[in-house]
Amino acid sequence: MIVPILCQSTVRHRPFVLATVTLPILVILIGITWVQLIRGEPACVPPLPPVIHNGTGIHSVPVEKVVVPGSVEEIQEIVRSHRGPISLGGARFSQGGQTAHPETLHLDLRRLNRVLALDPRTQTITVECGATWRQIQQQIDPIGLSVRIMQTYANFTVGGSLSVNVHGRYIGEGPIIRSVQSLRIVLADGSIQTASEEVNPDLFHAAIGGYGGIGIITDATLRLTENVAVERHSVALPIATYPEHFNTSVRDNPDAIFSNGDIYPPDFEIVRAVTWYKSARPPTSNQRLRPIGQTDHLSPRIIALLAESDTAKKIRRVAIEPLLHLSKPVVWRNNEASYDVSELPAFTHQDHTYGLREYFIPVKNFSPFVERMRSVFSKHNVNIINVSIRHALPDSGSFLAWAREEVFAFVVYYRQGITPADQERVRVWTRAMIDEANAFGGSFYLPYQVYESPEQRRRAYPQLDSFLAAKRRFDPNNTFRNTLIDSITNPDQRPDLNAIPNYRQSASTPLIHAAESWINLHEQVSSQKERRTSRIKQLWRVCESGIAAANHHGFPGTVSVNQLRQTAWLSSLRTLLTPLPLKARPAPTPPPDRTHLLLRKTKNLSLPESTSVVLESEESLVLSTPQSILPRTLSQLAKSQTPVEEIDGLRFATLCLVSPRSEPSPTLPPSAVCLFPSLSDPVIGQHFHYVHTPLKLLPVLLGKHHSIQSVFH
């Protein structure tokens, strides 16, 4: 009877029992949370935002969200309903952020991979943009057809290949635009348009080679060709004789299908010319397509060995390659076109990565360019593994055409370190190579690390204005964005401040007290609470960019990602108690014909004509004024005793400053802001500070005995 009595008592007094048990637990949890906050530890840590990686692994980009649409209709609905920027991705083998941009909705298009139509009679195929070339090959090989133009490796998607206007080793061909019959593309308003050389030609020529900046290519109709047996022939010869060999044995030979020349480093004096010709012999291999997804353990090790020493590179030239090319194998064209990236070493390692560069040189300038290329590589001690020569006929009309005439393509495969200093070395020799290519009337390829200057890009792509006009026409609100597109549409072109009369800069004037380049103000917010929530979200984005960079820029291993997350989350919690000083206004992105002026608020402010306030804090204003009346605007502001403190000053950078053990807190000018608490590394005795600052203050910061670990724009 004891047990039933206890049960009845428990039922009658259940509220009291629950309260007795629950209240102590709640008190303990609240106490733990309070201690964590006092100690600078997070009560909870939000999940990491999605990060879009790419070929090198050193230009990863955090995005707002990743969506994987499964139909064209779903894409249209997303574009119509989403109010912010959108970035696009497929296989993501580009190497400089061409598939993503911070704060974008990222569309992963790989589910759109259906073959919509296949006509053996006309030798055409209509396929969705997310399909890989390998998937196409599996469909067309049984009926004796082959892709006409594609890359060497078959893992790339059709949409990505069209967006970068790829080429291959094909003789008598060139950029992929030459094999495209038509395409369909979803524009920024959600409409879908068909484009070809005859229908909407401007859209066609802007989208192919447009790097996802015009719209979303949903499907394309491609011209195919016959799948034939091909036989390999190769010969090693002096580099100076390669053009003659190509012109006499390859260029006009109707049986030549694939051809390339491998220039051997480190001397770059010998080239092995490899050409695959149509063959009447039966194939020596039963494989119609290469195996897919099988890890090649030998090739990556050979490449890694070549990167270790010049001696290994010379052994490759005099011993290994002659043995590999003794035979003359016969394979199907589709077999030779179905290489898998698993045959390459992983791009990113603990202290290095592998990269590509490509330069397109008019055929008449082959020899002088080779001399200059050799000189640049030697001067900058570049670790070149291979330089492959390809041939391409002129582009048929792409606005960002890299082959404006018949060219030789020099594909440079190299190894580099991943620290900021290593990346700076790559930037220096890359720009030197671009200068040489431009000097010989050539160009360079855009899918790689974006180190070129706006001037170099404009010289290499003289039809850039036509592309920008198409961008404004088809995407007027700049919906489709990525790192490369932003560098094209917003080149860092600023007025010469020293040439403006009575212009004065002052590092002591407080700028707007927030990280402008990271806070999204393009949408109106209805309450202070929503505004604070938005600020938390954007500060978190800054931290995640730092985490992504820290993982790849040699940030000390004792400063963990978790520490960064903790400090960022604590900083975000503290913003709940701090009113956001900025008013919700349109995002401060000046049009090309306007200038931004930063000035302190005054009671006597008189705004000049055609000038408006675009951003406002408790102490500062940002005005937008036409560049044509800039001197008059400055003069009028001076008369009203409102001196301008900065012009186009919203160019900020997030720096990782390093200070010694004896200086735990950085000495910052008033216009520089610490984003979140500093990090300490007791092992190496240094402190790390994430600081948001105008770019003009870099010399000031360095002058205060700090070193800069990384710069994240």
Buried (B, 14 or more C-beta within 10 A) or exposed (E): EEEEEEEEEEEEEEEEEEEEEEEEEEEEEEEEBEEBBEEEBBBEEEEBBBBBBBBBBBBBBBBBEBBEBEEBEBBBEBBEEBEBBBBBBBBBBBBBBBBBBBBBBBBBBBEBBBBBEBEEEEBBBBBBBBBBBBBBBBBBBEEBBBBBBBBBBBBBBBBBBBBBBBBBBBBBBBBBBBBBBBBBBBBBBBEBBBBBBEEBEBBBBBBBBBBBBBBBBBBBBBBBBEBBBBBBBBEBBEBEEBBEBBEEBBBEBEBBBBBBBBBBBBBBBBBBBBBBBBBEEEBBEEEBBBEBEEEBEEEBEBBBBBBEEEEBBBBBBEEEBEEEBEEEBBBBBBBBBBBBBBBBBEBBBEEBBBBBBBBBBBBEBBEEBBEBBBEBBEEBEBBBBBBBBBBBBBBBBBBBBBBBBBBBBBBBBBBBBBBBEBBEBBBBBBBBBBBBBBEBBBBBBBBBBBBBBBEBBBBBBEBBEBBBBBBEEBBEEBBBBBBBBBBBBBBEEEEEBEEBEEBEBEBEBBBBBBBBBBBBBBEEBEEEEBBBBBBBBBBBBBBBBBBBBBBBBBBBEEBBBEBBBBBBBBBBBBBEEEEBBBEBBEBBBBEEEBBBBBBBEEEEBEBBEEBEEBBBBEEBBBBBBBBEBBBBBBEBBBEBEBBBBBBBBBBBBBBBBBBEEEBEEBEBBEBBBBBBBBBBBEEEEBBBBBBBBBBBBBEBBEEEEBEBBBBBE
